[in-house]
Amino acid sequence: MLNSIIYGSRFFALILILILILLLLLVIDGNASEGSRPSAIPIGVVLDTNSPMGSMADLCMKMAVSDFYAKHPNYTTRLQLHTRNADTLLHANFAAVELLKHEEVQGVIGPPGSTEETFFAELGQTVHVPIISFASGSSAVSYTDNRYFLRTTPDDAVQAQALAAVCKGFRWSEFAVLYEDTDYGSQFVSLLNKAFQGVDIALAYMVAIPNSANDTHILKELNKLPTKQTRVFLVHVNPSLGYRLFPLAKKAGVMSEGYAWIITNSLSVFMNSMDSATHDSMEGVVGIRPYLSRSKDLESFRERWKRNVALNSSAGSIMELNAYGLLAYDAVTALAIAVEKINSSILNGTEKTNLSISTFGPQLLNKLSSTRFRGLSGDFQLVDGKLKASAFEIFNVIGSGERSVGFWTPDRGIVRDLSATYSTSADELKSIMWPGDSHARPKGWDIPTNGKLRVGIPWKHGFVEFVDAINDPAKSHVQASGFSIDIFFATLKALPFSINYEFHIYNDTRDINWSYDDMLHKIPEEFDMVVGDTTNWAPRAEIVDFSLPYSESGVILVVKNKKPFDMWIFVKPLSGDLWLAIIVACILMGIVLLVLERRVAITGTDSMRERRDKSGMVYWSPLAVLAFPERNMVSNSWSFVVLVFWLFMAFILMQSYTANLSAILTVDQLKFAFSDNYYVGCQDGSFMKKFLTDQLHISASRLRSYASAEQYHKAMNLGSKNGGIDAIFDEIPYMKIFLSKYDSQYKMVGPTYRTGGFGFAFPKGSPLAAHFSKAILDVTQGPNMTAIEQANFGPGYSSQDPLSSTISQGTSSLSFHEFAGLFVIIGSVTVLALFCSETPIGRKLTHKTRQFLHACFHFKTSTLVNPVEDASSVAGGEDFHESVQNNVISSPSPQHGEVEMHEVGLTDAQNLGAIIDSNGESNS
């Protein structure tokens, strides 16, 4: 009994000890578990959870936290999301402050819209807490000034570059943009305009649509689209507005063939959330959106997403999963990765009632900026507070679905496939079905479908030869005629398409203060183009586009034609120094001839010598025979040479004198110069006033404007002293008409100042400018141009006539300098004649020269008489010489003053040279 009691006591004690040991182990394990519990990092989330977009993003972020820590159960940190509902701007701002004060969040995901960004960014910068936006593609917040504001969505500036590349690839020259009338919409349009300007595509016009606009207002704006030339429309609106826009566009008839519609990321990522009717109305639309590469993780997430939505009965009207949900998922994943890299012990315990600067936030910002991973939406990497640019998908809406047709990447541009290593053209994209079930790419513009191209023409007070417009109330249309109008009609026939137009008169009130610049500023609000005598001038080219010119270009000065005729006009062709040089030359020539002829008178000559010399002159100088039919005028051969050269110089002087005198009698000799009291005329409404003041620096007080050629003529007759003008500055086409009426009274003088000539004006970037330019070339270079000119300006007019024939360059008296060469030649010949005739050395040199020439002549003559007989083979050379001497017939000795004559046998060639030598000696 005692033993059993003792045994029972021991057993009880053992049980008690075991229980105490177990309790001790539980306490130890509890303390260990308490020490290893992960640290909670509070993160604030500000969303409109009542909206489909907000509820979708909220679910994605919760799944991100669950998925991340399921994959990393050993992490020592845990994100703790504190979600606040904010359906208005005020609620969002209050929610952010409340989260920072009371929940001590170390980061905020939001804001839900672009309007809250500025406040959120300044709040984060103040307390050093990162603010992360997963839905804002662009922001007015500067990253340099607000480094705590991060955007984990593709940048809209990159998207704008992709859109510009696509439109450039389709060879469209202009586009119109329809956008939501918010700050975010305006910011995106600014980025679009900058990107499109970089590829020379013009923004034709913009249509801002308020979010609160009803269907009637939207339809009214859409009905205006066919009245414009542009047929490319880029849409940047939120989903709620976009879902209403396209059914109304189809109703307005602008979803038909010839139109092109492009949607941006703001609408294209929500394609899977729209109903079938809206989707069908968008058939043919081309869209662009961030490319989501397929992966097992993404497909797994989509399946779990659908299950969670089905199980979550409180989800309400949740939106279908799209890129923004995936971006929110990746943003939370990036935060979870970043906080794990930070020592959680530095979390500061600030008072919950006051905002204080976080010490954890700067490190979180630093780790986020360096975090890189492959997320569901693609590669995650922040560069300058923005998600690094990645590829965009180009898709085409067809039927009830979409078809990917290509891609755009920042480094390669447009590519058909992402595996391509080089860029391709838009033509190499997959086939696209455009609105109206058309496979032909829209050309991007068309004639307005209201049936009338509004053509503006000026009403002119004068020079109606170019444009003459009459508003005919009986026929309810404008009648127009003139050179510019005829050119317009001719170009219409040369265009590759037909145009239905109607004329609209500018300045129909006939205000004398109208101007061409004011008319051009009415493009495109009142006119689709302007036809008239409108000059292509550089300042105007900044507001409109001009076609190629169809007229002559240039500005010229016209003055009165005052001819300086007087009784001594016959003296003016030659200057005084030239007259003096001629007189001195005549006197010296007479003295030289007197000297040369004096020697001949002393030595004397006979008639036989005169006949022989005259025969030689006929061979080398027929001009001498014509000039001196009387051989007895001079007897010395050198006198004859001097007279020939003098005659040559006199002939040139006479011809020059005659030509210059004719120029003086027919060409305006006025050397125009502005006096102190001058006034210059220019045309009403033209750019000439600004041209003269800016380019030629003529005071505006010296300018007087006139409307017609008749007014110009009257003012020129009055002169500046009598309230008129002394000169006219105007364009060449006007002045040619003016001169054709008053040709004998006025002349164009001075240089021609460059202008662009007359052309047709169009809105900036209008494709019609290129087509009309091509047609104008066909007309101006065609056979009908002269007929058009003469029909308006009169017979004989032609723009092909050289302008130099109508512009006076002025003539002046001919001076001695122009003829110095002639005087040098005649002087040199005269000196040579005196030297050879009057000096022993000259006479001896002349004698030797004659002997040399005679010997050459003797050699040639001998060769011609016996070409095959060699001189060394002739036997009895002396006998031959004697026989020649026997053939010489002697004559009586010459009397005083006569020359001895010799008759030479025709076969005696050798004796001929000897006779010539003897005569040469007698002459010397």
Summary of the structure (lengths in Angstrom):
residues: 924
radius of gyration: 52.5
end to end distance: 194.9
largest distance: 212.9
contacts: 2849
relative contact order: 0.07
helix: 48%
strand: 16%
